[in-house]
Amino acid sequence: MFQGTGSDVGKSLMVAGLARAYANRGLRVRPFKSQNMSNNAAIATDGGEIGRAQHLQAMAARVPASIHMNPVLLKPQSETGAQIIVRGKVRGAADARAYQALKAGLMDEVLESFAITAKGSDLVLVEGAGSPAEINLPGKDIANMGFATAADVPVILVADIDRGGVIAAVVGTHAVITEAHRDRVKGYIINKFRGDVTLFDDGLREITQRTGWQSMGIAPFFSDAAKLPAEDAMALSNLNTRGTGPIKIAVPKLSRIANFDDLDPLNAEPDVDLGVIAPGSAIPGDTDLILLPGSKATIADLAFLREQGWDIDILAHHRRGGRILGICGGYQMLGRTVADPDGIEGNTQFAQGLGLLNIDTVLSGEKSLGERSGQHAASGAPVHGYEIHLGQSDGPDRDRPFLTINGAGEGACSQDDLVQGCYLHGLMAADGFRHAYLSGIRARPDSGINHTALVDGTLDALAAHFEQHLDLDAMLEIAHAV
C-alpha cells in the first residue's frame, strides 16, 4: 500500500507507473483504493462509477476497470458535503462530520471488494488517501492505516520533495502515528525530485536514521505526467496560461468542475492553446471556443459563473460570432432554466440558465450512467464516451442534435449553430471526431495524434522511469513477505 505524507504527493501516478512496470514483468497486477474523493469519475467495465485515477491504473495494469477497485467514492458537491458512491452506485449524501460516523460501517464492503480485486492476481497495489498523519479525524479509518491493518498489507510512504519540507514530512509522519502503524511502514519514496539526486544523500540518511524506514529510491520529476488523465482539479493550474497556437480554447474553472478529462485530448493537440480560466479572471476576447465543462452542482456553479462575470464574457463572445460547447453540466447551464424540485443538489430549486440553447433541464434523483457510442451529427465521425449526470434536458434545440447515439439524437445545437452541447463525456478522445470538430473552428491538417496510444506510451515511459530510479525488487519482496 502506498500512503502519502499529504495529498497530491503523486500516489496515483506512483501506483499507475508501478502497475505498468510490474505488468511488463509478466505479473497479474490489480490496483485498489478503498476510498477516493474526486469529482473526476469514470465508468467501470462492470458498470458504476469509480475514481478516474483507478480507471487509469487499471489501464496501466492492462486489466478491465472494476467497481471493486474503488469501492467508496466521495464526490464533493458543497464546501462541507459530498455524494457517497459505494460500489459504483449512489448510496446517499452526507456532510463531513456525518460521513466520519458513517464510514466505519463501510469497512466490511471495502474488505470484500479488496478480496474480489485480489482474487486471481499476483500483486495488488493499494493507494491510500490523503495522509495517515491526519490523526485528528474522528471515526474508523478505511483509507489509510485502518485499512492497511484490517487487510494486513505493508505500507510504503510517498513524499513530495517538490513542495519543500520533505524531511519534516516523513519524520513528522513517523512521529505522530502509532507504534503499530510505524511498524507497518516498510519503506519510503522521495517523489518529484528536480536536479542531481545525489545532493539528497544526506537527506536519505537523516530520514532513515530518524525513522528506521528503508529508502526505496528517489523518483525524479516526470514532466510527461501532464499527458495522463489527472484525478484532482489542482492539476488544472498547469493549464491556466495561453500560448500562441492558432486555435484558442478557454475553459472557465467552475467551483465544482467534474470529469475534466474531456480537456486532455485537446491539450495534446499542437495547434490548440487550451487555457483554464481562473476565478476572478476574464475570458480572453480572442478566444475561438469557450468550453463549459461538467459540474457536480450545476445550479451552484451557475451562480459561481455569474459571480466571476463569466456570463457577460460568454454572451459577448457569442455576439462576436464565437463558438461555445457545453458538456454535461456545462450543457445544462447553456439552456434557459435548470430546475431541482427535489433539492438533489441543494436548497436552491431553480435557476435561470445562460439562455443560449433553447432547452430546459429538470434534475432528478435517478442518475444516467454508462458508456455510450455514436456519431457526430455534422461530420458522421464516430464518438465513444460515458454519461454521468442527473436530470434530463428538452426543448426545440434538441431537434438539432449534436450527436446521435443508438439512432437517437443526443444534445442540442442553436439555430445559428454557434452554441452546442451534449451529455457525453470523453468524446474528445475520439481522434476522428476531435479533428473534425477542431477543423470546424479553423481549417487545419490532421495532427495524427492518437490519444489512446499517447496515454499508453506515456504509461510505458513512466514504468521505465520507476524501473530506473526505484527499487522495484525490494518492494516486490516486501509484498510477497505478507
C-alpha distance (Angstrom), angle and dihedral (degrees) to the residues before:
residue distance angle dihedral
M1 . . .
F2 3.79 . .
Q3 3.78 112.7 .
G4 3.80 124.9 177.0
T5 3.77 137.9 -135.1
G6 3.82 84.5 -129.2
S7 3.79 144.1 -21.7
D8 3.81 120.5 -57.3
V9 3.81 94.9 20.8
G10 3.81 90.4 131.0
K11 3.81 103.3 -92.8
S12 3.81 94.2 138.1
L13 3.80 94.9 53.3
M14 3.80 90.4 40.2
V15 3.80 90.0 59.5
A16 3.82 92.2 42.5
G17 3.81 93.8 50.8
L18 3.79 94.0 44.3
A19 3.82 90.9 46.3
R20 3.80 89.5 57.2
A21 3.82 92.4 42.7
Y22 3.80 94.2 52.3
A23 3.83 91.2 41.2
N24 3.80 87.7 54.1
R25 3.81 87.0 55.9
G26 3.80 88.4 59.1
L27 3.82 98.5 -102.1
R28 3.80 123.2 139.3
V29 3.80 100.0 -120.5
R30 3.81 130.4 -174.1
P31 3.83 129.5 -175.1
F32 3.79 123.4 -139.8
K33 3.80 137.2 -177.2
S34 3.77 116.6 175.2
Q35 3.80 96.6 -159.8
N36 3.79 128.0 16.8
M37 3.79 130.9 177.5
S38 3.79 112.5 -155.3
N39 3.78 141.6 119.0
N40 3.80 89.2 -149.5
A41 3.78 98.8 90.7
A42 3.79 134.6 166.8
I43 3.80 136.2 -160.0
A44 3.79 116.1 -106.2
T45 3.79 120.7 -138.5
D46 3.81 90.8 -112.8
G47 3.81 91.4 51.3
G48 3.78 130.4 -95.6
E49 3.78 136.8 72.0
I50 3.79 128.4 -62.2
G51 3.77 132.9 165.4
R52 3.80 115.9 -76.3
A53 3.82 89.2 -124.5
Q54 3.81 92.8 60.2
H55 3.80 90.1 47.6
L56 3.82 88.8 54.9
Q57 3.81 91.6 45.2
A58 3.81 90.4 53.3
M59 3.80 88.8 51.5
A60 3.80 88.4 50.1
A61 3.80 90.1 52.2
R62 3.83 89.2 46.8
V63 3.80 93.1 -123.7
P64 3.83 132.4 117.8
A65 3.79 114.0 -91.3
S66 3.81 114.1 -111.2
I67 3.79 133.9 -164.8
H68 3.83 86.5 -125.1
M69 3.82 90.9 65.7
N70 3.82 88.3 69.7
P71 3.81 108.0 19.3
V72 3.83 96.0 171.7
L73 3.81 121.0 44.8
L74 3.80 121.4 175.0
K75 3.81 115.5 -159.6
P76 3.82 111.9 -165.8
Q77 3.79 113.0 -135.5
S78 3.82 99.4 166.8
E79 3.79 138.2 14.3
T80 3.81 91.3 -87.4
G81 3.80 107.5 20.0
A82 3.79 141.0 61.1
Q83 3.77 142.3 -171.2
I84 3.81 110.5 -111.2
I85 3.81 117.3 -136.5
V86 3.81 115.5 -170.4
R87 3.77 118.3 -172.6
G88 3.77 91.2 -15.7
K89 3.82 98.9 -50.1
V90 3.79 133.3 94.3
R91 3.81 110.5 -98.0
G92 3.81 95.9 177.2
A93 3.78 138.2 -85.6
A94 3.78 134.3 -79.6
D95 3.76 141.1 173.5
A96 3.79 119.1 -113.6
R97 3.81 96.0 -93.8
A98 3.80 94.5 46.0
Y99 3.80 90.9 49.5
Q100 3.81 91.8 54.4
A101 3.81 87.8 61.4
L102 3.80 93.2 41.7
K103 3.80 100.1 49.7
A104 3.81 96.2 70.4
G105 3.79 87.8 68.2
L106 3.80 90.6 57.1
M107 3.82 96.5 61.9
D108 3.81 95.5 90.1
E109 3.80 91.4 53.8
V110 3.80 91.0 45.2
L111 3.81 91.9 52.3
E112 3.80 91.7 46.3
S113 3.82 90.3 51.8
F114 3.80 89.3 48.6
A115 3.81 90.1 53.3
I116 3.81 90.7 48.9
T117 3.81 90.5 49.8
A118 3.80 92.7 47.5
K119 3.81 94.9 49.5
G120 3.80 110.1 108.8
S121 3.79 94.5 4.7
D122 3.80 131.0 115.9
L123 3.78 95.3 -152.1
V124 3.80 135.9 15.8
L125 3.80 117.0 -161.2
V126 3.79 109.8 -156.2
E127 3.79 123.3 -159.5
G128 3.78 120.6 -151.8
A129 3.79 125.6 -147.4
G130 3.77 125.3 -121.4
S131 3.79 107.9 -33.6
P132 3.83 138.6 -43.7
A133 3.82 86.5 -133.3
E134 3.82 91.4 73.8
I135 3.79 89.6 101.0
N136 3.81 91.9 152.9
L137 3.80 92.4 74.2
P138 3.80 112.8 102.6
G139 3.78 124.7 -139.5
K140 3.77 132.6 43.8
D141 3.80 115.0 -44.3
I142 3.80 116.1 -126.1
A143 3.81 97.4 165.1
N144 3.81 106.7 58.8
M145 3.80 132.4 2.6
G146 3.79 93.9 -2.7
F147 3.77 89.9 60.7
A148 3.83 93.9 38.4
T149 3.79 90.1 55.0
A150 3.80 95.3 44.5
A151 3.81 92.3 47.7
D152 3.82 93.7 36.6
V153 3.79 96.8 -129.6
P154 3.83 126.1 153.2
V155 3.80 118.6 -119.3
I156 3.79 135.0 -133.1
L157 3.82 114.3 -165.0
V158 3.83 117.2 -138.9
A159 3.82 119.8 -155.3
D160 3.82 129.1 -173.7
I161 3.80 112.8 -135.5
D162 3.81 92.3 -178.5
R163 3.82 91.4 75.9
G164 3.83 93.4 50.0
G165 3.81 131.9 -121.7
V166 3.79 93.4 71.0
I167 3.83 96.1 149.7
A168 3.81 90.9 51.9
A169 3.82 90.1 45.7
V170 3.81 93.6 56.0
V171 3.80 97.5 36.8
G172 3.81 90.5 42.8
T173 3.78 91.3 53.3
H174 3.79 88.9 51.6
A175 3.81 89.8 50.4
V176 3.82 98.3 53.1
I177 3.80 103.9 38.6
T178 3.80 121.1 82.0
E179 3.79 123.5 -93.0
A180 3.80 91.0 -110.3
H181 3.80 90.2 54.0
R182 3.81 91.6 46.7
D183 3.80 88.4 55.4
R184 3.79 90.2 52.9
V185 3.83 90.7 58.8
K186 3.80 107.7 87.6
G187 3.78 99.7 177.1
Y188 3.78 148.3 -23.0
I189 3.80 139.6 -122.7
I190 3.79 126.4 -147.3
N191 3.79 105.5 -144.0
K192 3.84 135.7 -163.7
F193 3.82 96.9 20.3
R194 3.81 117.3 175.3
G195 3.80 121.4 -157.6
D196 3.82 132.0 0.7
V197 3.82 108.1 0.4
T198 3.81 91.9 -159.2
L199 3.80 87.4 70.8
F200 3.80 86.8 72.7
D201 3.82 96.4 54.2
D202 3.81 90.9 105.3
G203 3.80 89.2 48.3
L204 3.80 91.3 55.8
R205 3.80 90.6 49.8
E206 3.80 91.5 50.5
I207 3.81 93.2 49.5
T208 3.80 93.8 46.7
Q209 3.80 92.5 45.7
R210 3.80 93.1 49.9
T211 3.83 97.1 42.5
G212 3.79 107.3 23.4
W213 3.80 88.3 -132.2
Q214 3.80 120.6 136.6
S215 3.80 121.6 -120.1
M216 3.80 113.4 -119.7
G217 3.79 90.8 -168.6
I218 3.77 143.8 -85.6
A219 3.80 118.0 -79.5
P220 3.82 112.1 -152.0
F221 3.79 118.3 -137.0
F222 3.84 109.9 -76.5
S223 3.79 105.8 -148.2
D224 3.82 94.8 -174.0
A225 3.81 88.7 67.7
A226 3.81 85.0 94.8
K227 3.82 87.4 71.9
L228 3.81 91.2 63.6
P229 3.81 125.9 80.1
A230 3.80 109.7 -91.7
E231 3.79 124.1 -135.4
D232 3.78 99.9 -155.6
A233 3.80 130.2 54.6
M234 3.83 86.8 -132.1
A235 3.81 85.8 80.7
L236 3.80 89.4 66.0
S237 3.81 89.0 73.8
N238 3.82 85.8 78.0
L239 3.82 89.3 63.9
N240 3.79 99.6 52.1
T241 3.80 97.7 101.3
R242 3.78 128.2 80.0
G243 3.80 124.3 -137.1
T244 3.78 133.6 -169.4
G245 3.83 103.0 -87.7
P246 3.80 116.7 131.8
I247 3.84 97.4 -119.4
K248 3.78 110.0 64.3
I249 3.80 118.0 -166.6
A250 3.81 123.7 -177.5
V251 3.81 123.7 -161.3
P252 3.82 117.8 -169.8
K253 3.82 108.1 -137.5
L254 3.78 101.5 -126.8
S255 3.78 119.0 -155.5
R256 3.82 91.6 -118.6
I257 3.80 98.1 31.8
A258 3.81 110.9 170.2
N259 3.80 137.9 -170.9
F260 3.77 92.8 6.7
D261 3.82 92.5 165.2
D262 3.82 82.4 102.7
L263 3.81 84.0 83.2
D264 3.81 98.1 56.4
P265 3.84 98.7 78.0
L266 3.80 91.0 46.6
N267 3.79 91.2 50.2
A268 3.82 89.4 53.5
E269 3.81 92.9 59.4
P270 3.84 110.7 99.8
D271 3.82 94.7 -144.6
V272 3.81 94.7 49.3
D273 3.79 123.3 90.6
L274 3.78 105.4 -162.1
G275 3.78 114.9 -167.6
V276 3.80 123.4 -173.9
I277 3.79 104.9 -151.2
A278 3.80 112.7 -136.8
P279 3.81 120.4 -139.3
G280 3.78 110.9 -86.2
S281 3.81 93.3 29.3
A282 3.80 125.2 105.7
I283 3.80 122.7 -120.5
P284 3.84 104.9 -107.5
G285 3.79 115.2 -105.7
D286 3.82 93.5 -133.0
T287 3.81 92.7 61.6
D288 3.81 115.8 131.9
L289 3.81 96.7 -165.5
I290 3.80 132.6 19.4
L291 3.79 109.7 -156.7
L292 3.80 114.9 -161.3
P293 3.81 105.7 -157.4
G294 3.78 132.8 -152.4
S295 3.78 121.7 -71.2
K296 3.80 134.5 -160.4
A297 3.83 89.5 -146.0
T298 3.79 112.6 31.8
I299 3.80 98.9 -178.5
A300 3.80 93.6 45.5
D301 3.80 91.1 47.9
L302 3.80 91.2 48.9
A303 3.80 87.1 58.6
F304 3.80 90.5 45.0
L305 3.81 90.9 50.2
R306 3.80 90.3 53.8
E307 3.81 91.9 46.8
Q308 3.82 88.3 59.7
G309 3.82 92.4 48.8
W310 3.80 89.7 -118.7
D311 3.80 91.5 131.2
I312 3.81 88.3 64.6
D313 3.82 90.9 48.1
I314 3.82 92.3 48.2
L315 3.80 94.1 49.4
A316 3.81 91.2 46.7
H317 3.81 90.0 49.0
H318 3.79 89.8 53.4
R319 3.83 92.5 48.9
R320 3.82 88.3 54.3
G321 3.81 89.6 55.6
G322 3.81 95.6 -100.8
R323 3.79 122.9 154.5
I324 3.81 124.8 -115.7
L325 3.80 127.9 -166.9
G326 3.80 123.6 -172.8
I327 3.80 123.2 -165.8
C328 3.81 121.0 -162.4
G329 3.82 106.2 -47.2
G330 3.80 89.1 16.4
Y331 3.81 88.6 53.9
Q332 3.81 90.1 52.7
M333 3.83 91.2 50.4
L334 3.81 91.3 55.6
G335 3.80 91.6 62.1
R336 3.79 130.8 84.5
T337 3.81 99.1 -100.7
V338 3.80 142.8 3.4
A339 3.81 116.5 -155.6
D340 3.80 126.7 -168.9
P341 3.82 103.2 -178.5
D342 3.81 94.6 167.9
G343 3.80 95.9 47.1
I344 3.80 92.8 -117.3
E345 3.81 93.0 155.6
G346 3.79 99.2 29.9
N347 3.78 145.1 -68.3
T348 3.82 97.7 -43.5
Q349 3.78 107.6 88.3
F350 3.80 101.9 -178.3
A351 3.80 139.4 30.0
Q352 3.76 136.9 174.4
G353 3.79 111.4 -119.3
L354 3.78 126.4 -144.9
G355 3.80 90.6 -87.9
L356 3.81 95.5 -135.4
L357 3.81 93.7 120.6
N358 3.78 121.8 47.9
I359 3.81 94.7 -128.0
D360 3.80 137.0 105.9
T361 3.80 126.1 -147.7
V362 3.80 129.2 -149.3
L363 3.80 116.7 -168.5
S364 3.79 119.2 -143.7
G365 3.77 138.0 177.4
E366 3.80 95.4 -106.5
K367 3.79 111.8 90.6
S368 3.81 121.9 -144.8
L369 3.77 103.6 -135.7
G370 3.79 133.6 170.3
E371 3.78 149.7 72.5
R372 3.79 118.1 -68.4
S373 3.81 136.2 -168.6
G374 3.78 128.1 -165.2
Q375 3.80 145.9 117.6
H376 3.77 138.3 -77.2
A377 3.80 103.2 -108.3
A378 3.82 95.1 -140.9
S379 3.81 100.6 45.5
G380 3.79 104.1 19.0
A381 3.82 89.3 -128.0
P382 3.82 112.9 152.5
V383 3.80 119.4 -110.2
H384 3.76 132.7 -169.7
G385 3.78 128.0 -173.1
Y386 3.77 144.7 114.5
E387 3.78 141.3 -89.5
I388 3.82 123.8 -135.4
H389 3.79 108.9 164.1
L390 3.77 147.7 118.4
G391 3.77 121.7 -129.4
Q392 3.76 139.8 14.9
S393 3.80 132.1 -97.2
D394 3.79 124.9 -148.1
G395 3.80 138.8 166.6
P396 3.83 143.4 108.9
D397 3.82 94.9 -63.1
R398 3.81 88.2 62.8
D399 3.81 84.7 73.8
R400 3.82 85.3 72.2
P401 3.85 99.4 54.0
F402 3.77 121.2 -163.4
L403 3.84 92.1 -149.5
T404 3.77 138.9 13.5
I405 3.80 118.1 -136.5
N406 3.80 120.3 -175.6
G407 3.79 88.8 -13.2
A408 3.81 94.1 -55.1
G409 3.77 127.4 107.0
E410 3.79 118.4 -104.6
G411 3.78 125.5 -167.6
A412 3.78 128.4 -4.1
C413 3.80 144.1 -98.4
S414 3.80 127.8 -152.0
Q415 3.79 120.8 -118.8
D416 3.82 91.1 -103.1
D417 3.86 89.3 46.5
L418 3.81 90.8 -130.8
V419 3.81 93.9 110.2
Q420 3.79 120.5 56.0
G421 3.77 137.3 163.1
C422 3.78 146.0 170.3
Y423 3.79 142.9 170.4
L424 3.82 96.4 -118.7
H425 3.79 115.2 112.5
G426 3.81 119.4 -163.5
L427 3.80 96.3 30.9
M428 3.83 91.9 125.0
A429 3.82 89.1 66.6
A430 3.83 88.2 71.1
D431 3.81 101.4 95.9
G432 3.81 97.1 -154.6
F433 3.79 93.9 48.2
R434 3.79 92.8 45.2
H435 3.80 91.4 53.7
A436 3.81 92.3 45.9
Y437 3.79 92.1 48.8
L438 3.81 95.0 47.4
S439 3.81 90.4 45.4
G440 3.78 87.4 58.0
I441 3.79 88.3 60.3
R442 3.79 96.6 44.4
A443 3.81 131.7 -6.2
R444 3.80 108.3 -101.9
P445 3.80 141.5 158.8
D446 3.79 116.3 -108.7
S447 3.82 106.8 -89.9
G448 3.80 91.9 -148.2
I449 3.81 91.0 -131.5
N450 3.81 111.5 158.0
H451 3.78 100.3 -165.1
T452 3.81 96.9 -166.8
A453 3.80 90.8 50.9
L454 3.80 89.8 46.4
V455 3.80 91.9 55.8
D456 3.80 92.5 44.3
G457 3.80 92.3 49.4
T458 3.79 90.8 48.7
L459 3.80 90.0 53.2
D460 3.80 89.5 53.4
A461 3.81 89.9 49.7
L462 3.82 90.6 49.2
A463 3.81 90.2 50.3
A464 3.81 91.1 51.3
H465 3.82 89.0 47.8
F466 3.81 91.5 56.1
E467 3.82 93.0 42.2
Q468 3.80 88.1 57.1
H469 3.79 99.0 45.1
L470 3.82 108.3 27.1
D471 3.79 132.6 60.5
L472 3.78 99.7 -113.9
D473 3.80 92.3 166.6
A474 3.80 91.5 57.1
M475 3.80 92.4 49.0
L476 3.79 91.4 48.5
E477 3.80 89.5 51.0
I478 3.82 90.0 51.4
A479 3.80 90.7 50.9
H480 3.79 93.4 48.2
A481 3.81 91.8 48.8
V482 3.81 91.2 69.6
